Every structure is written in C-alpha cells, then in structure tokens.
Amino acid sequence: MGEVIYGNVGVPSRLEFTIVGAAANEAVRLESMCKILGAPLIASQGFVDLMAADWVPLGAHPLRGIAAPQSLYTLPLDGP
C-alpha cells in the first residue's frame, strides 16, 4: 500500500511502461515470497487492514530492502 509513479520511460524508439516507488518495490518483494512460502498470493499487513477476508497469517518475514520484518498473509487454499 502506498504511492507510486508510473509512466513511459526511454526514447521514442524504445519506450517502456514502468512503475517506481517504495510501494512498487514492496509488491515485488511480496511476489517473490510466494515461491518461498508456497502461497499463490501474499498480502502485507497494510493491505489486510483494508480488505476484509479470512486471511491466514504466514508470520513475520524479512523483505530485501525493507528495514523490519513484515507480517505476511495469504488466503485459505480451500476457498469459500
């Protein structure tokens, strides 16, 4: 959760759409934890606080480039 800046970066012959900012970096780090923790979806505490669901806690884990370990969550595998 947070602010990002997005847009096209590069020269006219080679433009790429990109997103930058601390929230974008955190999202990439969360996505990388899916394989490590064996979860198809991982959410941060900030997201869980805003989205009502039956979140399953995965514990606190360090994320590269983020100072303190973060509480991570996923959804139940069995579904509703």
N, C-alpha and C positions, 0 to 999 in steps of 0.2 A: 504494500500500500504506500503510495506516495506520488510525488510529481516526477514527470519525465519530460524530456524534449524530444520531438520526433520530426523527421523530415528527410528530404533528399540531400545526400552528401556526395560530392565528387564533381566531375566535369561533365559537360553535356553528353559526351560520347560514352561515359561510364558512370551513370548515376545509380546510387544505391539508397534504398529507404532504410533508415536506421532509427533506433531509439536509444537515448542515453539518459543516464541519471542513476542515482542510488537505488531507486525502486526497480529499475530495469536490471541492474546488476544483481539485486537480491532475487529477482524472479529467475534469473539464470542459475543462481546457486541453489535455489529450491528445486528447480527442474533436475539438476544434477544429482540431488539426493534421492530421487525416485528410484534409480537403479540401485544405489547403495542400500536403501531401506526396503526395497522390494515393494514399493507402493506405486500405483498408477497415477496418483495425484497427491501432491503435498501442498499444504497451506500454512501460511505464517499465522502467528497469534493475531496480528492486526487484521487479517482477512477473516479469521474465525470469529473475532469480536463483532464483525459487521454482518456475517452471514449465518443465519440460524440453520443448523443441520446437526445430525448425530455424529459429530466429529470424534475421531479416535485419536487420542494422544500418542505421539511417537517418541516423546521425550525431548530433552534439550540437546541440540547438536551444534557444533561449530560450523560456521559457513565461511569459506575463504573470503577474506577482505572485510568481514564484519566482526567488530570487536568482541562481542559477548556471544556465547551460545544462544541459539534461538529455539523456542518451543515450537515444535512442528506437529502437524496434524494431518490425518487422511480421513477418508470416508470408509464406512464398513464395506467389506468386499461382497457381502451377501445382498446388498441393495435393499430398497424398501419393500 
